[in-house]
Amino acid sequence: MPEKQSYVAVNFFVRAILGFAMIFFINKFLASNDISLSVGLNPVTFVTSGVLGTPGVALLYGITFYQGL
């Protein structure tokens, strides 16, 4: 059982860190193209990208886009 718990924890942190990197680079790309759509780097986005992965990052940008309408 401890092996599974460590696997889940490592998987969460890898997805969260990769999600943070994706958000950072997407924000930089959008800013360089003068698009004022950005997702903040905070604990909520960390948990969202850690739990949901790449679809979570897309969800965050979808929510941000929807708020900007």
KEGUDO-78553 format. One line per 8 residues: number of its first residue (from 1); their letters; for each residue x, y, z of N, C-alpha, C. Coordinates in steps of 0.001 Angstrom, whole numbers. Example, Ala and Ser with C-alpha at 12.3 -4.5 7.8 and 13.67 -1.06 7.14 Angstrom:
KEGUDO-78553
1 = as = 13190:-5690:7800:12300:-4500:7800:13200:-3300:7800; 12850:-2250:7080:13670:-1060:7140:12900:30:7870
END
This chain:
KEGUDO-78553
1 = mpekqsyv = 796:-1198:0:0:0:0:847:1275:0; 1938:1368:769:2759:2586:728:3339:2864:-655; 3585:1808:-1441:4114:2017:-2787:3103:2765:-3644; 1838:2413:-3519:799:3082:-4292:661:4537:-3862; 744:4802:-2564:629:6169:-2076:1778:7027:-2584; 2980:6491:-2612:4108:7268:-3115:3975:7490:-4607; 3436:6495:-5331:3225:6649:-6772:2224:7773:-7044; 1138:7806:-6276:119:8834:-6454:696:10214:-6130
9 = avnffvra = 1473:10323:-5076:2060:11603:-4693:3056:12092:-5746; 3896:11214:-6228:4871:11598:-7253:4149:11993:-8535; 3133:11232:-8910:2365:11535:-10113:1707:12906:-9998; 1138:13210:-8838:508:14512:-8610:1518:15642:-8775; 2679:15518:-8128:3659:16604:-8189:4267:16760:-9577; 4455:15681:-10294:4972:15791:-11664:3966:16516:-12540; 2687:16125:-12454:1664:16807:-13253:1525:18269:-12851; 1611:18557:-11553:1469:19934:-11085:2630:20799:-11581
17 = ilgfamif = 3833:20291:-11521:4997:21060:-11969:4961:21261:-13482; 4605:20219:-14220:4483:20369:-15671:3347:21324:-16024; 2257:21274:-15270:1153:22205:-15486:1567:23638:-15225; 2331:23853:-14159:2852:25191:-13871:3751:25679:-15003; 4595:24804:-15517:5471:25185:-16626:4650:25522:-17870; 3619:24730:-18140:2766:25013:-19291:2079:26367:-19143; 1546:26638:-17956:883:27926:-17723:1868:29069:-17902; 3061:28915:-17361:4085:29966:-17476:4396:30265:-18937
25 = finkflas = 4656:29217:-19734:5042:29435:-21129:3862:29879:-21991; 2667:29405:-21698:1495:29888:-22442:1246:31354:-22127; 1388:31746:-20876:1242:33159:-20516:2268:34015:-21241; 3515:33551:-21303:4561:34305:-22015:4236:34414:-23504; 3769:33316:-24101:3423:33316:-25519:2271:34280:-25800; 1240:34227:-24972:100:35121:-25177:487:36581:-24971; 1327:36852:-23987:1771:38230:-23740:2610:38757:-24902; 3427:37895:-25500:4253:38349:-26634:3411:38631:-27870
33 = ndislsvg = 2217:38050:-27934:1306:38302:-29059:222:39315:-28702; 428:40063:-27637:-489:41115:-27171:-1904:40599:-26924; -2014:39430:-26366:-3306:38870:-25973:-3367:38932:-24448; -4354:39644:-23945:-4421:39868:-22496:-5234:38768:-21813; -4802:37549:-21972:-5439:36392:-21348:-4346:35645:-20611; -4422:35645:-19283:-3387:34945:-18527:-3999:34290:-17295; -3412:33172:-16923:-3818:32432:-15738:-2741:32652:-14691; -3152:32957:-13487:-2193:33195:-12416:-1563:31911:-11918
41 = lnpvtfvt = -376:32045:-11368:318:30920:-10748:101:31011:-9246; -796:30186:-8738:-1145:30217:-7321:-1503:28802:-6860; -1780:28614:-5587:-2083:27260:-5083:-3283:26594:-5765; -4281:27369:-6156:-5453:26783:-6810:-5071:26211:-8172; -4276:26932:-8943:-3856:26421:-10243:-2894:25247:-10079; -2100:25262:-9008:-1199:24144:-8733:-1993:22865:-8484; -3008:22957:-7645:-3828:21785:-7324:-4627:21345:-8550; -5176:22292:-9293:-5961:21951:-10478:-5118:21227:-11510
49 = sgvlgtpg = -3931:21733:-11786:-3078:21069:-12770:-2517:19758:-12224; -2362:19651:-10922:-1881:18407:-10338:-2924:17306:-10376; -4166:17657:-10122:-5237:16664:-10104:-5702:16326:-11516; -5900:17341:-12357:-6482:17119:-13675:-5462:17031:-14809; -4248:17514:-14588:-3223:17448:-15624:-3442:18487:-16715; -3125:18122:-17949:-3247:19035:-19086:-4687:19500:-19301; -5688:18621:-19200:-7060:19132:-19324:-7404:20175:-18254; -6792:20075:-17100:-7004:21074:-16059:-6451:22432:-16453
57 = vallygit = -5305:22424:-17122:-4724:23679:-17608:-5633:24280:-18675; -6141:23439:-19569:-7075:23921:-20585:-8344:24466:-19941; -8813:23811:-18882:-9986:24281:-18150:-9732:25658:-17545; -8561:25860:-16973:-8229:27158:-16386:-8240:28259:-17444; -7690:27976:-18622:-7707:28974:-19688:-9120:29179:-20222; -9926:28126:-20250:-11318:28270:-20672:-12104:29147:-19719; -11900:28951:-18422:-12573:29782:-17425:-12126:31227:-17551; -10837:31442:-17742:-10308:32805:-17883:-10868:33467:-19135
65 = fyqgl = -10956:32715:-20229:-11516:33244:-21464:-12991:33612:-21265; -13728:32740:-20601:-15152:32972:-20370:-15367:34218:-19501; -14516:34435:-18513:-14628:35602:-17657:-14356:36885:-18430; -13552:36791:-19479:-13196:37975:-20244:-14230:38377:-21278; -15260:37573:-21456:-16286:37920:-22452:-17161:39050:-21994
END
